[in-house]
Each structure stands twice: as C-alpha cells, then as structure tokens.
Amino acid sequence: MATFAKPENALKRAEELINVGQKQDALQALHDLITSKRYRAWQKTLERIMFKYVELCVDMRRGRFAKDGLIQYRIVCQQVNISSLEEVIKHFMHLATERAEMARSQAQALEEALDVDDLEADKRPEDLMLSYVSGEKGKDRSDRELVTPWFKFLWETYRTVLEILRNNSRLEALYAMTAHRAFQFCKQYKRTTEFRRLCEIIRNHLANLNKYRDQRDRPDLSSPESLQLYLDTRFEQLKVATELQLWQEAFRSIEDIHGLMCIVKKTPKPSLMVVYYAKLTEIFWISSSHLYHAYAWLKLFSLQKSFNKNLSQKDLQLIASSVVLAALSVPPYDYSYGASHLELENEKERNLRMANLIGFNVEPKSESREVLSRASLLSELVSKGVMTCVNQEVKDLYHLLEHEFLPLDLASKVQPLLTKILKLGGKLSSASSVPEVQLSQYGPALEKLGTLRLLQQVSHVYQTMKIETLSGMIPFSDIAAVEKISVDAVKHNFLTMKIDHLKGAVLFGKQGLESDGLRDHLAIFAESLSKVRTMIYPPVKKASKLGETLPALAEIVDKEHKRLLARKSIIEKRKEEQERHLLEMEREEESKRLKLQKITEEAEQRRLASEYEQRNKQRILREIEERELEEARALLEEAEKRSRKKGKKPVIEGEKMTKQTLMELALSEQVRERQEMEKKLQKLAKTMDYLERAKREEAAPLIEAAFLQRSVEETALHEREQQQEIELTRNRHAGDLEEKRRLGRMLENKEDRKGSILGDNVFDNFRQKIAHHYR
C-alpha cells in the first residue's frame, strides 16, 4: 500500500501510471488513498481524485472498486459538502450510461457492416465454423461480446448508487432520479428480470427506513417534498410495470402506493389518484376481476367529474359508458356458492383487501368496511348520476338486461345495441388523464350476460325447449358457447337446467313453492286477480251508523291529526337546533383546546431549544477555557523542567496562578528561550566560518602541488600510448602485404576459368529448358 504526503501526489502518480498503460496500478493507488484514514477531511483535491477514480472504474468495469470508493467518500463529505458526493455520483452514472450507449451503437454498426450478400468474402473460415457450431448470429455474438458486459456494468451502477443513497435525507432527489433512470433502462431494453429486482430493492429500502427510525440522516416521510418524491417513484414504477405487462408487479406497486399512504396517513393528489385508478382498471381486467374493475372505473369517473373541469362532454360520456358496461360485465351470480369454509375465509379477506385498495382507506377499520357486490355497484351507478351521462344505446342496453322481461326477444334486441356500442371508443382529448377508452373489450362479457338473462327468463316460462329453438333465439353465440355458459351458471346455482343431446331438448328445472321467483309470480298473479274482481264486482258502500250520529267526527280527527303533526315537526326542529348548537359549541371548544395546546407546545419547544443552545454555548466556552489552561500548564511545566536542568530556580507555582498569568509567563518564557537559542546559533555560525577559512588556507598549497604532479603523470602516459599505437599500425600493414602476395598467385587460374565459362553455351541451354517448361 503506497503512502503519499499529499493527495495531489497520488493523483499525479495515477496520471503517470495511466500514461504508461498501467491503469490497474493507478486504480489501486487511488483506492488506497481514498480508503486510508489519513485523508478523512474533505478538500477540493479529493473531489478531483474521485472524478479520476470513477473514470478508471468505468473504463475497466470495476463495480466493486467504485462502490467501495463511493462509500468512503460519502463518509468524508456527508457532514461537510454533500453536493460534492452528488456531483461525483452524477458523473459516475453519466460515464456508465455513455459507455453502454457507445457499445450498443458499435454493435449496431458492426451488424450493419456484416449485412452483406457473400459471407465468405468478408469472413474468415474460423468465424463461419464458429457461427455454424454455436448457432449464434452476428448480432447475438456482437451483443454478447460488446453490449452485454457494459449493460451489466450499467445495471450494477444503478444498484450501487441506490444502495449508497437509500437512507440519505439530503440526496433524496438524486435517489429518485436514479430510480427513474433505472426504470427507463428496464423499459427501453425490456429487462423484466432486472425490473422485478429493482422493485424489490426499492421496497426493501422503504421497509428498512420504517424499521430503523433512529438513523441519523434518515429521510422524513412526513415532509411534503420527501413524500412527493417517493410517490413519484412508485407511480413511475407502476407505469413501467404496466407497459412491460408485468401485471403481478404492477399490483404489488399499487399495494406499495397504498402502504406508503397508510404510513404517512395522507391521500395523494387527485391527479395521481387518476393514474392510480386507471392502472387498477387495467390490472383487474387482465386478472378477470370484473367487479373490482368496475369499481375502479367508478372511482375514476368520480375523480374526473369532480376535479377535471376541462373535460369535454364527449369524453365524460365515454368514461361513463365504460363504467356502466364494466358493471354489466360482472357475472350476476355468486362465485362463493358451494365453497368450503377455508375458501370463504380467504375470499372474504381478499375482498376486504381489494375494498381498501379501491376505496383508498389510509386508516382501514374492519367494522366500517363495505362489502362490494354487483347489486351495490348498480345502485351506486344510479345514485351518483352515472346513468345520466352515458350514451342512449348504453342506457337502453342497461334497461334491457336489468329491468325488462322479454324471454323471446331479448337477444334480438340486445344484438343491434351491442353492435353500435362496441364501435364506440378511441383516444380522448389531452384534457383527460385517461389516454383512451375502448368499449369493444366488453363485447364477450356482455354477450355472456345477455345469454344468461335470456336463459334465466326462459326458465321462468318454459319447462322444455328444443336446442335448435334456443340456438336460434341467441344469434351472437353458438350452442357450444351457450352450453358452456349454462354449465357455469348451474354450477353457481343461478339456473336449474339440463341439456339432453339425444332428444335434442333443453330441460329447465322446476322451482319449489318457496323459491323467490315462483313466490313473486304468485303474488303478482294474486294482485292482478284482485284488481280484476274489484273492476267486475265493485264493492257496495254501506251507510255507517256512526257517521249519522257523529257527522263532524272525521273533520275533528283530521284537525287533531294535523295539529299533532305540526307539534311533532316543531319538536323535531327544536331538537335539531339544540343538537346543532351543542355540536357547534363542542367544535369551538375543541378548536380552542387545540390552539391552546399548539401554542403551549410551541412555547415549550422554543424554551427547550433555547436551553439546549445555552447549554451548548456554556459547554463550548468551558471546554475552550480548560483546553487553554491545560496548554499553559504544559508550557510552564516544560519551562520549569528546562530551568531545573540548568540549575535555575523555578519561575512560578502553578497552583497559585490564574489562567492569564500562566499564559503570560508561558509566552515570556518562550520568547526568552528563543532569544537565547538565536544567540547560540550566531556564535556557532561565527566559529564555523573561522574554522572553514583556516581549512581552506592550509589546503591551497597541497592542492596546487597535487595538480602539478598529475599533469606530469598524464603527459608521460600520453606519449607511451602514442608509441604503442604506431607500432601496432606498422605490424598490421606488414601482415596485409603478406596476404596480398599469397593470393596473387591464383589470378591466372581465375582468368582461365572465366574464359571457359563465357565461351560455352551453358546459359543458352538453361534458358531454352526454362522456356520449354513454361510453354
């Protein structure tokens, strides 16, 4: 581990190592500096070192090093300069994102470059064999080699930053921005697995935040700014989950939003609640929970009607129509029929849980929960004025399916209405928070409801019917679909019928005398017969003897009845006024009590704060005085020790002196010692000057004599070397002449051989053979 006197030296050493290509050593040097305990005081140089450090980490894809360095840097600048940590993290994420995009663009360019007609002309045989064996295309290999490592590093970068910022109240905005960028990364590249992990990470961070409430820099969720950041993050998570079609994760995001609001006991703004219910409609429709889907649409309609004043009448009509059709799509029978006790308990708990999500109760109470059902939903549609906003076709369809009794003509009247309704829908205007409404999705559910209503009404009239006749009465469904629907209805005790394919008939079951349908029919029939009998045989009015005796009795009874009614109304009004007066008095007393309590609490908080500040000031002053006194005593003790060594008398007695006296004595003693030391140094310097001058005067004649002696020796050496060089040159010349004479006797043989070779046709024959070979 290298040690540096200053951080600037480490940065300079890292740049030198980078210039010679040793990036790993440079990264290790900066890592040792950052993790060292010597440099825990923040300075601007550390920020420049961190910038260079994260650049090296990104360049070498060292996520573990980056995480360690950022954690140590957070410790350094948490209480001093938190904005420096924010800048370093932003730079880190920017570099990682930039390198990932660069790798992606390189892979795309490589794919376009390899898009040629003749693969063998541009690829090596080894590459072709590898592609055939591995089964990978060029894009797959380029992604695996270039894009995947950088995307892994970018994902690790997001996780590292979220982990570092998870419990830092000063960097909540950066935490939210990082989470949004991670969500967009998962959305852009369809990373469903990473999205689930990211949601779980953020969920765990919030759980730990609530679990460990005594942390020093923990974010305060009761603050409006912090709550808005956390809410925006959850809603972005919900939007991305629905766009990626991760419906289970989207439902968990809905629960996260509801749980966050239950923690802070607040309801989000209407604009966010519109997004909340819009996503709930999609989730419940995908999960085939038609009842909760319809309730979510009803809540969405109420919010749009109440808070969106710019919504056009056409858009409001489409939303209201969607609410009514969603309510009609709910099956008219109870799915809990025939279920076991355990299943009923689980279903009850699930219904209560859904009711909390739809009603958005931040303080759910079991006794105040309303059980959701199809009947209560339809009654709410009427009471909340939804039916007044829908299209005429939707209103007619509602009355046909819910209030009319037309066993033979129901399906024929429903079909044209369905055809018109399912063509409605489309994108809404920009004023609406809901992007589009498609009514065609309710077609199968409405056809099923029409089939059920027809079978229900036919079962009240007929006992037996041919299959062909029943199939002809239902134009929008074949007999197989009708049979499937009827089996489901019989299973849940909505109908009593059988289909006999051997006889080609449908048998409707007989209802008992205690059944609701038969009892209603008999009651209606009895009332009708009574009216007919009254019309045929009107009753004869007989004269009353009491009327003859008391002619004014009816008038008196009428007056007395009116007087009692008036007295009763007066008493009721007085009771209401008394209750209103008492309620107002209670409210005034409660408001006064709350104001007084608030004033008292504020005064108590101010008093405690002032006392705390006063105690802190006194403690700081006391510590400063004690520290100064200790320093003065230490100085005086050192001075006394020195004076005792010199045999002098001690200057003071520390116990009897004040702090000011001690400080003055200590300073005077320091000045005196410094003056004595300066005098000693001057005397020593003068002595050294005299000694050095004497040494040089004695050494001057010796140096001159040594110079003369060395000159004589070097002259003799030069002459001797010159004579040796002359003798060596003469010997070499004589040897060269002897070698020349030895080789001169071979000159005649050489000339003879040259003539013989040039006189023959050897080269001509050789050229002819070569020409004949190539022809």
WOTA-V78529 format. One record per backbone hydrogen bond with DSSP energy under -0.5 kcal/mol. CO is the residue of the C=O (numbers start at 0). NH is the residue of the N-H. Records with the same first field share a line. If there is no record, write none. Layout:
CO: NH + NH
This chain:
5: 8 + 9
6: 10
7: 11
8: 12
9: 13
10: 14
11: 15
12: 16
13: 17
14: 18
15: 19
16: 21
17: 20
20: 22
21: 25
22: 26
23: 27
24: 28
25: 29
26: 30
27: 31
28: 32
29: 33
30: 34
31: 35
32: 35
35: 38
37: 39
39: 41
42: 45 + 46
43: 47
44: 48
45: 49
46: 50
47: 51
48: 52
49: 53
50: 54
51: 55
52: 56
53: 57
54: 58
55: 59
56: 60 + 61
60: 62
61: 65
62: 66
63: 67
64: 68
65: 69
66: 70
67: 71
68: 72
69: 73
70: 74
71: 75
72: 76
73: 77
76: 80
80: 83 + 84
81: 85
82: 86
83: 87
84: 88
85: 89
86: 90
87: 91
88: 92
89: 93
90: 94
91: 95
92: 96
93: 97
94: 98
95: 99
96: 100
97: 101
98: 102
99: 103
100: 104
101: 105
102: 106
103: 107
104: 108
105: 109
106: 110
107: 111
108: 112
109: 113
111: 114
113: 115
116: 118
117: 121
118: 121 + 122
123: 127
124: 128
125: 129
126: 130
127: 131
128: 132
129: 133
130: 134
136: 140
137: 141
138: 142
139: 143
140: 144
141: 145 + 146
142: 147
145: 149
146: 150
147: 151
148: 152
149: 153
150: 154
151: 155
152: 156
153: 157
154: 158
155: 159
156: 160
157: 161
158: 162
159: 163
160: 164
161: 165
164: 167
166: 168
167: 170
168: 171
170: 174
171: 175
172: 176
173: 177
174: 178
175: 179
176: 180
177: 181
178: 182
179: 183
180: 184
181: 185
182: 186
183: 187
184: 188
185: 190
186: 189
189: 191
190: 194
191: 195
192: 196
193: 197
194: 198
195: 199
196: 200
197: 201
198: 202
199: 203
200: 204
201: 205
202: 206
203: 207
204: 208
205: 209
206: 210
207: 211
210: 212
211: 214
214: 217
216: 168
218: 220
219: 222
222: 226
223: 227
224: 228
225: 229
226: 230
227: 231
228: 232
229: 233
230: 234
231: 235
232: 236
233: 237
234: 238
235: 239
236: 240
237: 241
238: 242
239: 243
240: 245
241: 244
244: 246
245: 249
246: 250
247: 251
248: 252
249: 253
250: 254
251: 255
252: 256
253: 257
254: 258
255: 259
256: 260
257: 261
258: 262
259: 263
260: 264 + 265
268: 271 + 272
269: 273
270: 274
271: 275
272: 276
273: 277
274: 278
275: 279
276: 280
277: 281
278: 282
279: 283
280: 284
281: 285
282: 286
283: 288
284: 287
287: 289
288: 292
289: 293
290: 294
291: 295
292: 296
293: 297
294: 298
295: 299
296: 300
297: 301
298: 302
299: 303
300: 304
301: 305
302: 306 + 307
303: 307
306: 308
307: 310
311: 315
312: 316
313: 317
314: 318
315: 319
316: 320
317: 321
318: 322
319: 323
320: 324
321: 325
322: 326
323: 327
324: 328
326: 329
332: 334
333: 336
335: 338
339: 343
340: 344
341: 345
342: 346
343: 347
344: 348
345: 349
346: 350
347: 351
348: 352
349: 353
350: 354
351: 355
352: 356
353: 357
354: 358
355: 359 + 360
359: 361
360: 363
364: 367 + 368
365: 368
372: 376
373: 377
374: 378
375: 379
376: 380
377: 381
378: 382
379: 383
380: 385 + 386
381: 384
385: 388 + 389
390: 394
391: 395
392: 396
393: 397
394: 398
395: 399
396: 400
397: 401
398: 402 + 403
403: 405
405: 409
408: 412
409: 413
410: 414
411: 415
412: 416
413: 417
414: 418
415: 419
416: 420
417: 421
419: 422
420: 423
423: 438
425: 436
428: 431
432: 434
434: 427
436: 425 + 438
437: 440
438: 441
439: 442
441: 445
442: 446
443: 447
444: 448
445: 449
446: 450
447: 451
448: 452
449: 453
450: 454
451: 455
452: 456
453: 457
454: 458
455: 459
456: 460
457: 460 + 461
462: 507
464: 505
465: 469
466: 470
467: 471
468: 472
469: 473
470: 473
472: 474
473: 476
477: 481
478: 482
479: 483
480: 484
481: 485
482: 486
483: 487
484: 488
485: 489
486: 490
487: 491
488: 493 + 494
489: 492
495: 508
497: 499 + 506
498: 500
499: 503 + 504
503: 466
504: 499
505: 464 + 507
506: 497
511: 514
514: 518
515: 519
516: 520
517: 521
518: 522
519: 523
520: 524
521: 525
522: 526
523: 527
524: 528
525: 529
526: 530
527: 531
528: 532
529: 533
530: 534
531: 535
532: 536
535: 537
539: 541
543: 547
544: 548
545: 549
549: 552
551: 555
552: 556
553: 557
554: 558
555: 559
556: 560
557: 561
558: 562
559: 563
560: 564
561: 565
562: 566
563: 567
564: 568
565: 569
566: 570
567: 571
568: 572
569: 573
570: 574
571: 575
572: 576
573: 577
574: 578
575: 579
576: 580
577: 581
578: 582
579: 583
580: 584
581: 585
582: 586
583: 587
584: 588
585: 589
586: 590
587: 591
588: 592
589: 593
590: 594
591: 595
592: 596
593: 597
594: 598
595: 599
596: 600
597: 601
598: 602
599: 603
600: 604
601: 605
602: 606
603: 607
604: 608
605: 609
606: 610
607: 611
608: 612
609: 613
610: 614
611: 615
612: 616
613: 617
614: 618
615: 619
616: 620
617: 621
618: 622
619: 623
620: 624
621: 625
622: 626
623: 627
624: 628
625: 629
626: 630
627: 631
628: 632
629: 633
630: 634
631: 635
632: 636
633: 637
634: 638
635: 639
636: 640
637: 641
638: 642
639: 643
640: 644
641: 645
642: 647
643: 646
652: 655
653: 656
657: 661
658: 662
659: 663
660: 664
661: 665
662: 666
663: 667
664: 668
665: 669
666: 670
667: 671
668: 672
669: 673
670: 674
671: 675
672: 676
673: 677
674: 678
675: 679
676: 680
677: 681
678: 682
679: 683
680: 684
681: 685
682: 686
683: 687
684: 688
685: 689
686: 690
687: 691
688: 692
689: 693
690: 694
691: 695
692: 696
693: 697
694: 698
695: 699
696: 700
697: 701
698: 702
699: 703
700: 704
701: 705
702: 706
703: 707
704: 708
705: 709
706: 710
707: 711
708: 712
709: 713
710: 714
711: 715
712: 716
713: 717
714: 718
715: 719
716: 720
717: 721
718: 722
719: 723
720: 724
721: 725
722: 726
723: 727
724: 728
725: 729
726: 730
727: 731
728: 732
729: 733
730: 734
731: 735
732: 736
733: 737
734: 738
735: 739
736: 740
737: 741
738: 742
739: 743
740: 744
742: 745
743: 746
745: 749
746: 750
747: 751
748: 752
749: 753
750: 754
751: 755
752: 756
753: 757
754: 758
755: 759
760: 764
761: 765
762: 766
763: 767
764: 768
765: 769
766: 770
767: 771
768: 772
769: 773
770: 774
